[in-house]
Amino acid sequence: MSAPPVPTRPLPTAAFHGVALLYFAGCAAGLVRESRELGGRPGMMGLGVAVAAGGLALVALGALVGLLRGGRLRALRSRAEMGTYALVLATMGVLALVGLRLSSAEGRPALALFCLGVAGWLAGVGLHGVPALFLGPSGFIDSLGRRTPFSRLEWFSLQREKGDLPRVRLQAGHGTRLLLNARLASADEDAVRTALLGAGLTSRRR
């Protein structure tokens, strides 16, 4: 069994979001120019996609700031559900095909680059190409910079899942509210349990 990762600054994940920020900001600017050239209904649709590109740039900016402010973090080897992987792969395939078609036949390079960029972004976030969950000194931070501090939690549960791959289901919440639900590699179980017990949370059986 490999040793658990030591806490460190999540620079690779921060770099991923930094690249995404610049890429989608550039896509938004290119889509605005492209929509002005097209005009009419295609131009209006292009402006809508430009807004979506700007939204993804803001998501990347929020994730970048959240991760850098988190200090030294332990990357947890979390995994999504199999159905989620299938859905993300299907979405990536559709976006990649649309992007390639737009770039080769439709003459919409900005829209094509946006579709291909979203497919690549999903590979990092949806397929966990970058760590999806981090454990910090005061709580959890996911790959988009969203925090779940220990102060909001009251109880937790760590339940081993059945199957060929060693996985542990982490659930944590306050009262009857479930605030965190993640699938972790079994190698992370002890580190997570120690941190949660040290924060004063109560261990519950599911």
C-alpha positions as CSV (number, residue, x, y, z in Angstrom):
1,M,0.0,0.0,0.0
2,S,1.4,3.4,-1.0
3,A,2.0,6.0,1.6
4,P,-0.6,8.7,2.0
5,P,0.2,12.0,0.3
6,V,1.7,14.7,2.6
7,P,0.1,18.1,2.9
8,T,1.4,20.5,0.4
9,R,0.2,23.5,-1.6
10,P,-2.0,22.3,-4.5
11,L,0.0,23.9,-7.2
12,P,-0.8,21.5,-10.1
13,T,-4.5,21.9,-9.5
14,A,-4.1,25.7,-9.1
15,A,-2.1,25.7,-12.4
16,F,-4.9,23.8,-14.1
17,H,-7.5,26.4,-13.0
18,G,-5.1,29.2,-14.0
19,V,-4.8,27.8,-17.5
20,A,-8.6,27.3,-17.6
21,L,-9.1,30.9,-16.5
22,L,-7.0,32.3,-19.3
23,Y,-8.4,29.9,-21.9
24,F,-12.1,30.6,-21.2
25,A,-11.5,34.3,-20.9
26,G,-9.9,34.2,-24.3
27,C,-12.8,32.1,-25.6
28,A,-15.3,34.7,-24.3
29,A,-13.5,37.5,-26.1
30,G,-13.3,35.5,-29.3
31,L,-16.9,34.5,-29.2
32,V,-18.0,38.1,-28.8
33,R,-16.0,39.1,-31.9
34,E,-17.3,36.1,-33.8
35,S,-20.9,36.9,-32.8
36,R,-20.5,40.5,-34.1
37,E,-19.3,39.3,-37.4
38,L,-22.1,36.8,-37.8
39,G,-25.0,39.0,-36.6
40,G,-28.6,37.9,-36.5
41,R,-29.7,34.8,-34.6
42,P,-26.3,33.0,-34.9
43,G,-24.7,36.1,-33.4
44,M,-27.1,36.1,-30.5
45,M,-26.4,32.5,-29.9
46,G,-22.7,33.2,-30.0
47,L,-23.1,35.9,-27.3
48,G,-24.9,33.4,-25.1
49,V,-22.0,31.0,-25.4
50,A,-19.7,33.9,-24.7
51,V,-21.5,34.4,-21.4
52,A,-21.1,30.7,-20.6
53,A,-17.4,31.0,-21.3
54,G,-17.2,34.0,-19.0
55,G,-19.0,32.0,-16.3
56,L,-16.5,29.1,-16.6
57,A,-13.7,31.7,-16.4
58,L,-15.2,32.9,-13.1
59,V,-15.5,29.4,-11.8
60,A,-11.8,28.8,-12.6
61,L,-10.9,32.1,-10.8
62,G,-12.9,31.2,-7.7
63,A,-11.3,27.7,-7.6
64,L,-7.8,29.2,-8.1
65,V,-8.3,31.7,-5.2
66,G,-9.9,29.2,-2.9
67,L,-7.1,26.6,-3.4
68,L,-4.3,29.2,-3.0
69,R,-5.9,30.6,0.2
70,G,-6.3,27.0,1.6
71,G,-2.6,26.8,2.4
72,R,-1.0,23.3,2.7
73,L,-3.6,20.6,1.8
74,R,-3.6,16.9,1.6
75,A,-4.9,15.6,-1.7
76,L,-7.4,12.8,-1.2
77,R,-7.8,10.1,-3.8
78,S,-11.5,10.5,-4.3
79,R,-13.4,8.7,-7.1
80,A,-16.8,9.5,-8.6
81,E,-19.6,7.0,-9.2
82,M,-19.3,4.8,-12.4
83,G,-22.4,6.4,-13.8
84,T,-20.9,9.8,-13.4
85,Y,-17.8,8.8,-15.4
86,A,-20.0,7.4,-18.2
87,L,-22.0,10.6,-18.4
88,V,-18.8,12.8,-18.4
89,L,-17.2,10.7,-21.1
90,A,-20.3,10.9,-23.2
91,T,-20.5,14.7,-22.8
92,M,-16.8,15.0,-23.7
93,G,-17.2,12.9,-26.8
94,V,-20.2,15.0,-28.0
95,L,-18.3,18.3,-27.3
96,A,-15.2,17.1,-29.1
97,L,-17.1,16.0,-32.2
98,V,-19.0,19.3,-32.3
99,G,-15.8,21.2,-31.9
100,L,-14.0,19.3,-34.6
101,R,-17.0,19.8,-37.0
102,L,-17.2,23.5,-36.3
103,S,-13.5,24.0,-36.9
104,S,-13.4,22.0,-40.1
105,A,-16.8,22.7,-41.8
106,E,-18.7,25.5,-40.2
107,G,-16.0,28.3,-40.0
108,R,-16.7,29.0,-36.3
109,P,-13.2,28.8,-34.8
110,A,-14.1,30.5,-31.5
111,L,-17.1,28.3,-30.8
112,A,-15.0,25.2,-31.8
113,L,-12.2,26.1,-29.4
114,F,-14.8,26.7,-26.6
115,C,-16.3,23.2,-27.2
116,L,-12.9,21.5,-27.2
117,G,-11.9,23.5,-24.1
118,V,-14.9,22.4,-22.2
119,A,-14.2,18.8,-23.1
120,G,-10.6,19.2,-21.7
121,W,-11.9,20.9,-18.6
122,L,-14.3,18.1,-17.9
123,A,-11.4,15.6,-18.2
124,G,-9.7,17.4,-15.4
125,V,-12.7,18.1,-13.1
126,G,-15.2,15.4,-14.1
127,L,-12.8,12.5,-14.6
128,H,-10.6,13.6,-11.6
129,G,-7.6,14.3,-13.7
130,V,-6.9,16.7,-10.9
131,P,-7.6,15.8,-7.3
132,A,-11.3,16.4,-6.5
133,L,-11.1,16.8,-2.8
134,F,-8.5,18.1,-0.4
135,L,-8.1,17.8,3.4
136,G,-6.9,21.0,5.1
137,P,-6.3,21.9,8.8
138,S,-9.8,23.5,9.1
139,G,-11.9,21.4,6.7
140,F,-12.3,20.1,3.2
141,I,-11.9,21.9,-0.1
142,D,-13.0,20.5,-3.4
143,S,-11.4,21.0,-6.8
144,L,-13.6,24.0,-7.5
145,G,-12.5,25.8,-4.3
146,R,-15.7,25.2,-2.3
147,R,-15.1,24.7,1.4
148,T,-16.7,22.5,3.9
149,P,-15.2,23.6,7.3
150,F,-15.1,21.3,10.3
151,S,-17.1,23.9,12.2
152,R,-20.2,23.2,10.0
153,L,-20.0,19.5,10.6
154,E,-21.2,17.5,13.6
155,W,-20.9,13.9,12.6
156,F,-19.2,11.7,10.0
157,S,-19.4,8.1,8.7
158,L,-16.7,6.0,7.0
159,Q,-18.1,2.9,5.4
160,R,-16.2,0.4,3.3
161,E,-17.8,-0.3,0.0
162,K,-18.1,-3.8,-1.5
163,G,-16.4,-4.5,-4.8
164,D,-13.0,-5.3,-6.3
165,L,-11.6,-1.8,-5.8
166,P,-10.9,-0.7,-2.2
167,R,-13.2,2.3,-1.7
168,V,-14.5,4.0,1.4
169,R,-17.7,6.1,1.5
170,L,-17.3,9.3,3.5
171,Q,-20.4,11.1,4.6
172,A,-20.5,14.1,7.0
173,G,-23.1,16.5,8.1
174,H,-24.8,18.5,10.8
175,G,-28.0,17.1,12.4
176,T,-30.0,15.5,9.6
177,R,-28.3,17.5,6.9
178,L,-25.7,15.7,4.7
179,L,-23.0,18.3,3.8
180,L,-20.3,16.0,2.4
181,N,-20.5,12.8,0.4
182,A,-17.4,11.4,-1.3
183,R,-15.8,8.1,-2.3
184,L,-12.2,7.8,-1.2
185,A,-9.4,5.3,-1.7
186,S,-9.1,3.1,1.4
187,A,-5.5,4.5,2.0
188,D,-7.0,7.8,2.9
189,E,-9.4,6.5,5.6
190,D,-7.1,6.7,8.6
191,A,-5.9,10.3,7.8
192,V,-9.5,11.5,7.3
193,R,-10.8,9.7,10.5
194,T,-7.9,11.2,12.6
195,A,-8.6,14.7,11.3
196,L,-12.4,14.5,11.9
197,L,-12.1,13.0,15.4
198,G,-9.5,15.6,16.2
199,A,-11.9,18.3,15.1
200,G,-14.5,17.0,17.7
201,L,-16.9,15.3,15.2
202,T,-18.8,12.2,16.3
203,S,-18.3,8.9,14.3
204,R,-21.6,7.3,13.3
205,R,-22.5,4.1,11.7
206,R,-24.5,4.4,8.5
